[in-house]
């Protein structure tokens, strides 16, 4: 059962986000492909942020004061850049929609 615009609206996408997705669809990609790419970008940001959190905790436990300060500054800077560059909110909504839609009843690949 392919995804449609009504599925996006029911899943919490607003009109501006749907317009962004439609813009990418004009380039020839299908809705499923766009949502998959967005959800993959969200997962990449989540994994990178988790890795940076683990490194920060290890630095706090084992590092000196200078290491801790420099690590926290670097993590805050990198997370800010990631959040500004990647469409995190749109990616999260895509990930959530795909998780529910792909695992939901009536799905056929």
C-alpha positions as CSV (number, residue, x, y, z in Angstrom):
1,X,0.0,0.0,0.0
2,X,1.9,3.1,-1.2
3,X,2.1,6.2,0.9
4,X,0.0,9.2,0.0
5,X,-0.2,12.9,1.0
6,X,-3.1,12.1,3.4
7,X,-0.7,9.7,5.3
8,X,1.8,12.5,5.7
9,X,-0.9,14.9,7.1
10,X,-2.1,12.3,9.5
11,X,1.4,11.6,10.7
12,X,2.0,15.2,11.7
13,X,3.7,16.7,8.6
14,X,2.6,20.4,8.2
15,X,2.0,22.0,4.8
16,X,5.5,23.5,4.6
17,X,7.1,20.1,5.1
18,X,4.8,18.5,2.6
19,X,5.8,21.2,0.1
20,X,9.5,20.4,0.6
21,X,8.8,16.7,0.0
22,X,6.8,17.6,-3.2
23,X,9.7,19.7,-4.4
24,X,12.0,16.7,-4.2
25,X,9.4,14.5,-5.9
26,X,9.5,16.9,-8.9
27,X,13.1,15.7,-9.4
28,X,11.8,12.2,-10.1
29,X,12.1,10.5,-6.7
30,X,9.2,8.6,-5.3
31,X,7.7,9.5,-1.9
32,X,8.9,6.2,-0.4
33,X,12.5,7.0,-1.6
34,X,12.4,10.5,-0.2
35,X,11.1,9.3,3.2
36,X,13.7,6.6,3.3
37,X,16.5,9.0,2.7
38,X,15.1,11.5,5.3
39,X,14.8,8.8,7.9
40,X,18.3,7.5,7.2
41,X,19.6,11.1,7.7
42,X,17.8,11.2,11.0
43,X,19.3,7.9,12.1
44,X,22.8,9.1,11.1
45,X,22.3,12.3,13.2
46,X,21.1,10.1,16.1
47,X,24.1,7.7,15.9
48,X,26.6,10.6,15.6
49,X,25.0,12.4,18.6
50,X,25.1,9.2,20.6
51,X,28.7,8.6,19.8
52,X,29.6,12.1,20.8
53,X,27.7,11.7,24.0
54,X,29.6,8.6,24.8
55,X,32.9,10.3,24.0
56,X,32.0,13.2,26.2
57,X,31.1,10.9,29.1
58,X,34.4,9.1,28.7
59,X,36.2,12.4,28.7
60,X,34.4,13.6,31.8
61,X,35.3,10.3,33.6
62,X,38.9,10.0,32.5
63,X,40.0,13.4,31.2
64,X,41.5,16.5,32.8
65,X,39.6,19.7,33.1
66,X,41.1,21.1,29.9
67,X,40.1,18.0,28.0
68,X,36.6,18.2,29.4
69,X,36.1,21.8,28.5
70,X,37.5,21.4,24.9
71,X,35.4,18.2,24.4
72,X,32.2,19.9,25.5
73,X,32.8,22.9,23.3
74,X,33.5,20.7,20.3
75,X,30.4,18.6,20.9
76,X,28.2,21.6,21.2
77,X,29.6,23.1,18.1
78,X,29.3,19.9,16.1
79,X,25.7,19.2,17.2
80,X,24.7,22.8,16.3
81,X,26.2,22.3,12.8
82,X,24.5,19.0,12.4
83,X,21.1,20.3,13.5
84,X,21.4,23.3,11.2
85,X,22.5,21.3,8.2
86,X,20.3,18.2,8.5
87,X,16.5,18.4,8.5
88,X,16.2,16.6,11.8
89,X,12.5,17.3,12.5
90,X,11.5,16.2,9.0
91,X,13.8,13.2,9.3
92,X,12.2,12.2,12.6
93,X,8.7,12.4,11.2
94,X,9.8,10.4,8.2
95,X,11.4,7.8,10.4
96,X,8.3,7.5,12.6
97,X,6.0,7.3,9.6
98,X,8.1,4.6,7.9
99,X,8.4,2.6,11.1
100,X,4.6,2.6,11.6
101,X,3.7,2.2,7.9
102,X,6.3,-0.5,7.0
103,X,5.5,-2.5,10.1
104,X,1.7,-1.8,10.0
105,X,-1.0,-4.1,8.6
106,X,-1.5,-4.2,4.9
107,X,2.0,-3.4,3.9
108,X,3.3,-5.1,0.8
109,X,6.9,-4.6,-0.5
